[in-house]
């Protein structure tokens, strides 16, 4: 089985902190001050530098693990930006398992908030703690995005099919797949927030086995 289902509720306090907007300074008085001809106009406040663009990490997966994304494209640029970051977050998690990085590695920390990283480390350690890696094919499909909070927060749902994804013990080589009689499809609900650099980061992930319609 490629991913254990870990269920965690979103942290409302964390979300609130991440979504708090920083207001700019109030406009000054509109009356001109005699003798201050060179002062900037109140209607044209000094420009502030835009936040630096995020330097997104490169995530690499081996050829024997095919994590595929079906129809994770959108004509809406903001939706596509979220889908792209969410894809890389998921790829970073599996890359950490395969690299035997119990702490999740730098790439996962980039795409996770502190609360989400704590949750994902539990998932990763369920593999690394048992000396397991993953291989096979894992499709992620049917993504749906819903924005909230002035498009500073969002919910993403999608499904995965673990029927052709497997774990392997690094020492013994023992292979395990989805347990017989257990639905291989898992429905995920991810809460995300956009940080100051424009990166969509995971706040929390909830999962439900057998809730997909494919």
HUWO-V848323 format. One record per helix or strand of 2 or more residues. SS is the DSSP state (~ for helix, > for strand). FROM is the first residue (numbers start at 1). LEN is the number of residues. Records with the same first field share a line. If there is no record, write none. Layout:
# HUWO-V848323
SS = FROM-LEN + FROM-LEN
This chain:
# HUWO-V848323
~ = 12-8 + 77-22 + 105-7 + 114-15
> = 65-6 + 132-17 + 153-9 + 165-5 + 175-2 + 185-10 + 200-10
